[in-house]
């Protein structure tokens, strides 16, 4: 069974300035994206090339924004596990469960920070501390005051039987032996600009590696979803397996070829 298939179908990218992804300054920005917002009193992940875009924790009262986002046909038809149409009741349950799961993670992080963090400086990892979870679910556009994407990074559910343990059993393993999977959606109005490539890079370099310390990241992607495949490959995830997946009837039915992509973050001894 699949956990989530990334929904990111990009048209041909529109001409726009692109960062030099190999430059030391850009790589440093990717690994120092965790910041403090003194007005909202919350931590967030800043996208280096898009000053208006940041990854923020779920907030109360965003149910209608989630419904609008997940009901876009480009998004709804791609997601394997989530219902389509996406009802408000599901958004309410999703928000409630995520808030409950993320509060202790954010509280742990806050306890490691100074009483008044400097908003102009990155928040660096604390030696010996690990936060096993990803609480920055929403891609938020500060210029429009709205959610334009939803991100997930959680323990894999199967990975084509490569990992013969349940998610509950994997959660008990040391972080360096755990495999966590990406899932994401992005408002199609933001496609073609390299946004998701940078989002995933920030998730890896500013959170998964320094704060979670997990062994691998992965993703399931339909073989015709060339946009998401490009995002994974640009972030160092390689194809490790292919399977045929029975697709939900409400999303077209039939079988679809799905690839498994992974990247090792912590080498196993």
Secondary structure, DSSP 8 states (H G I E B T S, - for coil): --S-B-B----S--------TTSHHHHHHHTT-EEEETTTTEEEEE-TT-TTEEEE---TT-HHHHHHHHTSHHHHTT-SSS-SS--HHHHHHHHHHHHHHHHHHHHHHHHTS-TT--TTS-----TT----S----EEEETTTTEEEEEEEEEE-S-TTTTS-S-HHHHHTS-GGG-EEEEEEEE-GGGTTSSHHHHHHHHHIIIIIIIII--SEEEEEEETT-HHHHHHHHHTT-EEEEEEEEE--GGGT-SEEEEEEEEEESS---
